[in-house]
Each structure stands twice: as C-alpha cells, then as structure tokens.
C-alpha cells in the first residue's frame, strides 16, 4: 500500500480492500502467512497446506464433504488443516488487526467479572455475542447524557452495561466494561430478573434464551440479519448508521425498565481482573519502551524460572461443572511454573476464579513464575482477548522464535495449547491451526473422531 503524502483515511481504504481481498483470494498464498517463522512456512509449502484464500479453502472443504466427493479421510483431514491455517493466520488474524486499527490495541485495564456486576437500580443491558462493532456503538450510546436522563426519567439511577462471552472480552479489553459471565451463564443472567435487555449478534447464543426470557421481563434483541431467534425482537444493526441502531437498542432497554417484576435476585459474586494483554503490550511490558521484546521471557525459560507457556482457551461445556476444567488446568499449570495466556470463555473463568490479578502469582504460581510475575508486575495468567484473538497467541509464539535461543520454529518452543471445555465448531478449527503451527495441543471432555479408531489413530499418531 502506497503511503506517500496520502491521508490516513486514503491509506486505510486501501488496507481494508487488501485485507478483504485475502478472504476472496483464489490463487497464490495468504499474505499474512509471512508472519510465521520461515521454517513453519516451509513446512506448510512442503505439505501443500499453505492456504490460497480464507474463503476458498472453506468452500473447497464444503465441496469435498458433499456426498460422493472426497472419500479418503487422510485427504479430507489435510484440507481441514489448510482451511484451519486460513482461519488462524488469515481470517482471525486479519480481524484482530483491523479491530485494533479501528478501536485501539488493548492495553492493561482493570475490570470486574461475574453476575454480581449487574445493578439492581440501573437499566442493565447485556451485550452477548462476538462482533465488536455493535458493542463499541452501544458503549457509546449508553454513555450519551440524553440516554442517561431518559433512564432516570423511568426511575433508574443510570445505565449499566455488561458483556457476555467474547463480546464481553472485546469491550472489557478496550473500555473496562464488566463481564456478567461466560457461555454457561447466559440463562442465569436472565433469571436474576434484573436484565432489561440482552442484545445478541452472532455465535454462542443459546437457543433457549428467548424461552427463558418469557418468564421474566427481559427483551432479547437480535441484531444480525444472519442470526434471528423466534420469540426475540429484531433491531438490525446497520453499520452505515451505527449510532442510530445503537441508540434504538439502548432506548428499548430503558423503556423496558419499568416492566421489571418483583422477583429480582442478583448474586453478590464478582471479582476484579486485569485484562488487555495484547501481543504488543506483552512485548512492551517485558522489554520496556526502548527495547520492546520477548527476550526476558525467553531468558527466563532458558534459566529455568519459567518452564514454558500454555495458551488455555475456549468454551464452557455443559458436560462438566461450570468452569471446572478451565480452572483446574490453569491452576496446575501455573503451580508448575508454566505461564498461561488465555482468551474466550477460559479468560472469563479465570477472571471469576481471581487468577487474572498480579497477586494471584504469589497465591497460586510456582516460585519461579511468581518471581518473574512480581518483577514485571503482571498476573500469572494473561488475558489476551476473545476467541478471534487467538491469533495474538500465534503472534506471541512467532515473536518468541524471532527473539532466539529457543529454536527456529514454533514446534521447538516449550509451548502448548488447550481447550479444556471446548464445544463450538470453531474450536476445532482453532485447535487445528495451533497443531498446524507446531503447538502441542490438548482438548478436553470429548473428541468428534472417537467413533472411528482408524481416523483417531491417524490423527493422533501419524498426522
Ligand atoms: S470461547 Fe467458545 S463458548 Fe465462549 S464465546 Fe468463544 S466460541 Fe463461544
């Protein structure tokens, strides 16, 4: 993209067009693959899995799985790898970069988590889903003095925004908006009787939310033309008129405040957390303003204070006690001097367990990790964002390789990935792009290929 004397907006339009072009690209290779260590790029080329375009690989895997097309599981799995790399080093990474350009790269910020963040005397709006554009606008609309006055005219003392699932992580990272809960807490939030509107966009919205809301006064508001729910009201979010859509949503919640029943019960539980550890911020915190780098991390791995880094991420799974898989694994890792980076619902679970605070290092971490956390002033578990932001973990791993001393490829690093309670389809893609990037990866609860010994053996032993 030509920079020259052009304005930021002109440059931004070209960057945007190029990024969108990566999704529709039909030939060659995704540009963002060049961010991976050279050795890893060579592996992808050698194996014929370097993605040509984000959408192209998805369309191809859909064709191959159509009846009567690709009948060799080895060939199907290989194309799955190609599509997954296109997600991690393409679609997700581009989305994270563009969000950071539009809304700012996250930096450490204080927040709160759990259902106790709901306020009895305020209009409670929960933003639930994944798209930060909508939530950014609702944050702005809820702070509009006109809206606050309207809320007061209805008997509320103000407007209280909170987030759920990955939208929660986005608005926490950039605005410190509290998190009401993760995936398995969405119905529970409604049953407090204090949620005046739950605004949803895409992904991870329970099919039951509208039915549960019928027992209370809560309005479920769908906003995406791609995701409608019977029984919910629909206020379409129009990006070209974003503030008007956001104001209409906030006003609907305010108008609903007087309809609350007397059955309000908000649990007291809430915890503090520090979030906002983007790859760039970790770089700066470790290396300082003049020499931002991962050098101190690599050095502390080499001298044995830290045994490695684990990315523990992903969903809640209803087949295990809420957050149990996440918290047990993360506590065990930090106790054994493994630093943890986290995203998605694991990050929210860790926040609720008090693991995202610097003082958690002294309480839960092994001696070596605790000493490093104390010196740098960071928690032993670093919140890096939403599930889309798993690409930040890839960037951190690539930076560790670049800083040297631990090997030439991500597969040489003492790093691991885990989704202890995964359940969504995209978790499979995320897990696969971690594996394809050279990361030892573990999934909890169950595994979809267990019905076939042949596929499972191939996947875990030979692949
Ligand atoms: S981590 Fe899983 S459950 Fe949680 S928001 Fe992301 S995809 Fe949904």
Boltz pocket constraint, residues with backbone or C-beta under 6 A from the ligand:
constraints:
  - pocket:
      binder: B
      contacts: [[A, 129], [A, 165], [A, 166], [A, 182], [A, 183], [A, 203], [A, 204], [A, 313], [A, 314], [A, 315], [A, 316], [A, 343], [A, 344], [A, 345], [A, 346], [A, 387], [A, 423], [A, 424], [A, 426]]
      max_distance: 6.0
